[in-house]
Amino acid sequence: MTPSASEAPYLDRLSAGAWVHSSIGAVTLVNTRALPGGGAINLGVQCGTPGGPPAPLCFDYAPYYESVSGRSNPYAPTWTFSAGVEYDFQLQDATLTPRVDFSYQGSQWTTMLENFPQDYLAGRDIWNFRLTYIGRKWPGAALTGGVRLCLSRPRWPLVPRRRD
């Protein structure tokens, strides 16, 4: 919302946050990373399946089963927060609006297996800076420039704890 030329400059703020406490239900899966060949080769169907081939044309996946019940949902950080502020400066024939935004995304896992460090994304701060110039001669045209910075830094604990 931009004030008219007769109004005083104003400060506009926006903030939001979220706390997520969710987990995976009762799920068991095959850890393909632990399979011979890292899961890159076809090992056949599970031995003992009805109508399946006999050994050695099948493979026993049972030793590679892993329960992921109760673990964090992938890509679901526990905490997120965002806030932004902008201020309109009324110039003689234009409006100049600087804006700064800050966002925090908590740490999160990228898969249900939660193997540290390859499946772990550390918490990160994201800063956004923007400057907008709107002239009164052409009110539909605006000149905007900005910079976005994503800063990742280690947070305590450095090695995450599983919830299983």
N, C-alpha and C positions, 0 to 999 in steps of 0.2 A: 504494500500500500504506500503510495507516494503522496505527500501533502501538496496542496496547491502552492503557488508562489507566495501567497499572503500568509501562509502558516509558518510557524517556527520550525526549525530542524527538529527531528525526533530520533529517538533511539529505539531500534526494533530488536527484540530478543526472541530466540527460539531455543528450547531445550527439550530433550527427551531421554529416557533411560529405560532399561529393561533388565530384569533378573529372570533367568530361565533355569528351572530345576527339572530336567527331564532325563529319562534314561531308557535304554533299550529293554524290551520285554524278554521273555524266555526265547532265546535264539542260540542255536548251535550251528557253526559253519565249519567248512574245511579251510584250514590255514594253507592256502596255495603257495605261500612263500616258503613253507617248510617242506613241501613235496620234493621228491627227486627232480632235478631240473628246474626248480623254482616255479613249477606250474606251467612252464613253457612247452612241455611236451605232453601229448595225449597218453595217459596211463591206462585208459580203458574205463569201463564201468565198474561200479562197486561190486566186489565179489559177493555172491550169495543173493543177488537180486533175482526175483522170479523171472525165468526165461532168459537170464543173462548167461554169458559164456562161462565155461569152467576155467579154473586156473591153468596155465599162466596167462590166459587172455583177458583176465580181469585184474583189478588192483584193490587192495584193502586200504581204504581211506580212514578207517577207524582210529589209528594212532594219530592222525592229523586233525581230528575234530577238536574244536575249541569253543567253549561256552563264552559268549559275550554278554550274557544276561546281566542287567544292572549297570552296564557301562554307559558312559556319556554318549549321547547322540552325536554322530559326526557333524562337523561344521555348526555346532550349537554352543557358542561361548556362554558361560554362566552370566557374565556381566557385559553389557554394552551401554554406552552413554554418548550423547551427542549434544552439543550446545553451539549456538552461533549468535553473533551480534553484528549489527550494521548501523551506520549513522548517515543520514542524508545531510549534506552541506549544500545550501542554496547559494549558488554563485550568481553573478549578475544576469547571465542568460543561459544557465545550465544547472544541473544537479550532479554533484559528485558524491558517490556512495562507496566508502570502503566497507568491507565485510571480512570477518574472520570467523572460522568454524573450527571446532575441535571435536574429535570423535575418538572414543576408546572402544576397542574390541578385545575382549578377554581371550585367553588362550583356548585352544580347541583342538580336537583330534580330527584327522582327515579320513580315517577309516574306523570301522568297528573293532579292529584288532588292537589298536593302541600300542604299536611298537615304537618306543622312543629310540632315536630322535626322528626317524624318517616320517612318522605319521603325526607329528606334533607341530602345531603352529603356536608360537609364543604370542602373548598379548602385545598389542601395538597401538600406538597413538597416531592419529591422522590429523594433520593441520591443513586447512584450506584458506588461502588469502585471495581476495578478489577486490578489484577496483572498477567501478562502473561510472561512466560519464554519459549523461543524457542532456543533449542540447534542446533548447526550446524551439529553435527554428525547424527542426525535423524531430518532433516528439516520438515518432515511431522508431527512430534509429538510436542505437546505443553502442558505445565502444566499451568493451569489457576485456580486462586482462586479469590473469590470476596465476597462482602457483599452488601446487598441492604437494605436501610432504608426508611421507609415511615413515614413521620412526618405530623401529622394533628395538626393544632393549630387554635384556634378561630381567625376569621378575622372580621373586621367591615363591615357591620353591623352583630351583633350576631344573630338577628332575621331577616331573609330575607324578602324582599318586593316582593309582587306579581306584575306582570305587567298587571293586568286586571282592 
